[in-house]
């Protein structure tokens, strides 16, 4: 495990992400939570949240789709891949080498 995890390597990071090639999200948390939305209004409320925590709270207020348990890991994988696909975060991830990375969120 990395003793001093880099705070930039979080799903809460401030990065623009594409979802379905159309909608831009402020952070990976926004993208992940928007995937739980069943309606356009829920999606918009999550997408427009000012902070990752706001997106998380908005996402937790929706009724999850019936197939969410089957889709959630795929959605998270897509969000993480998009987050680290290019740019400085990709370089940051590559510099970790073979070290074990672990989430450390409250």
Beta strands, then each sheet from edge to edge (+ up, - down):
strand 1: 14-19
strand 2: 23-27
sheet 1: 1+ 2-
end
